[in-house]
Amino acid sequence: MHETNVTIITMIHLLGFQSPQSITYYLFFLFFIIYCMTICGNLLIITLVSYSKNLHSPMYIFLTQLAVSDILLATDILPNAVHAVLVKVNRMSFTDCITQFYFFDVSETSECLLLTLMCFDRYLAICKPLHYSSIVNTQICLKMVIVTWILSASVVLIHTLTITTLQFCGPNIIDHFFCDLAPLLELSCSDTTLVQLEVTLLSALLVVIPFLIIIISYVYIIATILQISSTTGRQKAFSTCSSHLAVVSMYYGSLVCVYLVPTRKQSWNISKVLSLLYTVVTPLMNPIIYSLRNKDIKTAVEKTIKDLYNCYLNVS
């Protein structure tokens, strides 16, 4: 193709959800409420862990970072999705589209790594309890958290920069509610083999391998729990990792539905609905799962409410 015949895309049109006008405002309020609940729920987790000394442990340090990742993901996706529901066709510059994809990918990658660190923490606590305190401490946790964020931001930057070197000559319409990789590459008139190879290799490194580590760790965890003689001991050991197991199942289950099911066998409408699972539902459900299934979180909530109430009485 001659360069003079190439029209470079500067604006992206996101079709979002092509819903009937009769339910537009219902969808708007639904997404708006979900966004508010997601931000409040994850901020609550961060506040509780920071406020309560009983939660100053490695597992909850990782949990606060998971909450930060969920806030980043929700803020990156939901405001644009809410806007798209109202206007039907959401316009953004190509630069904004690439930026949205970058932060989306960073949050997803960091979530994979953080879930792996949380699983490793549970493995040590249940399978190596005598060595736990000598292996895991606050300083080591903070270092691992910093490495996780730096690694996520750096690795995602590699294929994001490669994407920016491609030529995008139209059409400039994406039938999705955010700038995901597959619909974005469909707009390119360049060879996308290098980008797809980079994404495949990096996904294997930062998504598939962590998932395998989680599976292997839980095999050892379940084997260790089954060896505990008392029923109370087994229940107590399982309760320490049940919340994490529920979050992992929901998160990776949604990723499998979206990325392992061939896109040609499913319509874009189905793909958009499935994408809601890990971009909208997971950030909303993570704090709920940890709040409802975790006794330490419940205790911290009750103590915080009592302290605030006593403070109010003293002021009055």
GIWOHU-V893208 format. One record per residue. OMEGA is omega in radians with two decimals (NA if undefined). BURIAL is I if it has 9 or more other C-alpha atoms within 8 Angstrom, else O. Layout:
BEGIN
OMEGA/BURIAL ; OMEGA/BURIAL
END
This chain:
BEGIN
3.14/O ; -3.07/O ; -3.10/O ; -3.12/O ; -3.08/O ; 3.05/O ; -3.09/O ; -3.13/O ; 3.05/I ; 3.13/O ; 3.10/I ; 3.08/I ; 3.08/I ; -3.11/I ; 3.12/I ; 3.14/I ; 3.13/I ; -3.08/O ; 3.07/O ; -3.10/O ; -3.07/O ; -3.12/O ; -3.10/O ; -3.08/I ; 3.06/I ; 3.09/O ; 3.13/I ; -3.12/I ; 3.10/O ; 3.13/O ; 3.14/I ; 3.13/I ; 3.11/O ; 3.14/I ; 3.14/I ; 3.14/O ; 3.13/I ; -3.14/I ; -3.12/I ; -3.12/O ; -3.12/I ; 3.04/I ; 3.09/I ; 3.11/O ; -3.13/I ; -3.13/I ; -3.13/O ; -3.13/I ; 3.13/I ; -3.04/I ; -3.03/O ; 3.13/I ; 3.13/O ; -3.11/O ; 3.12/I ; -3.14/I ; -3.09/I ; -3.09/I ; -3.08/I ; 2.98/I ; 3.08/I ; -3.13/I ; 3.10/I ; 3.12/I ; 3.05/I ; 3.10/I ; 3.09/I ; 3.11/I ; 3.12/I ; 3.09/I ; 3.11/I ; -3.12/I ; -3.11/I ; -3.13/I ; 3.12/I ; -3.00/I ; -2.91/I ; 3.13/I ; 3.09/I ; 3.12/I ; 3.10/I ; 3.12/I ; -3.13/I ; 3.11/I ; -3.10/I ; -3.01/I ; 3.13/O ; 3.08/I ; -3.08/I ; -3.13/I ; 3.03/O ; 3.12/I ; 3.13/I ; 3.10/I ; 3.11/O ; 3.13/O ; 3.11/I ; 3.12/I ; 3.10/O ; 3.12/I ; -3.11/I ; -3.09/I ; 3.03/I ; -3.11/I ; 3.10/I ; -3.13/I ; 3.12/I ; -3.14/I ; 3.13/I ; 3.12/I ; 3.09/I ; -3.11/I ; -3.14/I ; 3.08/I ; 3.09/I ; 3.10/I ; 3.12/I ; 3.10/I ; 3.10/I ; 3.09/I ; 3.12/I ; 3.11/I ; 3.14/I ; -3.10/I ; -3.08/I ; -3.05/I ; -3.13/I ; -3.03/I ; -3.10/I ; -3.11/O ; -3.01/O ; -3.05/I ; -3.14/O ; -3.13/O ; -3.05/O ; 3.01/I ; -3.06/I ; -3.10/O ; 3.12/O ; 3.13/O ; 3.13/I ; 3.11/I ; 3.13/O ; 3.11/O ; 3.13/I ; 3.12/O ; 3.13/O ; -3.11/I ; 3.12/I ; 3.13/O ; -3.14/O ; -3.11/I ; -3.08/I ; -3.09/O ; 3.13/I ; 3.14/I ; -3.09/I ; -3.09/O ; 3.04/I ; 3.09/I ; 3.10/O ; 3.10/I ; -3.11/O ; 3.11/O ; 3.14/O ; 3.02/I ; 3.11/I ; -3.02/I ; 2.97/I ; -0.01/I ; -3.07/O ; -3.11/I ; 3.08/I ; 3.14/I ; -3.12/I ; 3.12/I ; 2.99/I ; -3.08/I ; 3.07/I ; -3.02/O ; -3.04/O ; 3.12/O ; 3.11/I ; -3.13/I ; 3.11/O ; 3.13/O ; -3.06/I ; 3.04/I ; 3.07/I ; 3.06/O ; -3.07/O ; -3.08/I ; -3.11/O ; 3.13/O ; -3.13/I ; 3.09/O ; 3.12/O ; -3.13/I ; 3.13/I ; -3.12/O ; -3.11/O ; 3.07/I ; 3.09/I ; -3.10/I ; -2.97/I ; 3.11/I ; -3.07/I ; -3.13/I ; 3.04/I ; 3.12/I ; 3.10/I ; 3.09/O ; 3.12/I ; 3.14/I ; -3.14/O ; 3.14/O ; -3.13/I ; 3.01/I ; 3.10/O ; -3.13/I ; -3.13/I ; 3.10/O ; 3.13/O ; 3.14/I ; -3.13/I ; 3.13/O ; 3.11/O ; -3.00/I ; -3.06/O ; 3.10/O ; 3.13/O ; 3.12/O ; 3.12/I ; 3.13/I ; 3.14/O ; 3.14/O ; -3.12/I ; -3.12/I ; -3.13/I ; -3.12/I ; -3.09/I ; 3.14/I ; 3.13/I ; 3.14/I ; 3.12/O ; -3.14/I ; 3.13/I ; -3.13/I ; -3.13/O ; -3.06/I ; -3.11/I ; 3.07/O ; 3.12/I ; 3.10/I ; 3.12/I ; -3.14/I ; -3.05/I ; -2.94/I ; 3.13/O ; 3.03/O ; -3.10/I ; -3.08/O ; -3.13/I ; -3.13/O ; 3.12/O ; 3.13/I ; 3.12/O ; 3.11/I ; 3.09/O ; 3.13/O ; 3.13/I ; 3.12/I ; 3.11/O ; 3.12/I ; 3.10/I ; -3.08/I ; -3.07/I ; 3.11/I ; -3.06/I ; -3.05/I ; -3.10/I ; 3.09/I ; 3.10/I ; -3.02/I ; -3.09/I ; 3.13/I ; 3.12/I ; 3.14/I ; -3.11/I ; 3.13/I ; -3.07/I ; -3.01/O ; -3.06/I ; -3.10/I ; 3.13/O ; 3.11/O ; 3.13/I ; 3.12/I ; 3.14/O ; 3.11/I ; -3.14/I ; -3.13/O ; 3.13/O ; 3.12/I ; 3.12/O ; 3.13/O ; 3.12/O ; 3.13/O ; 3.12/O ; 3.09/O ; 3.11/O ; 3.13/O ; 3.14/O ; 3.13/O ; -3.13/O ; NA/O
END
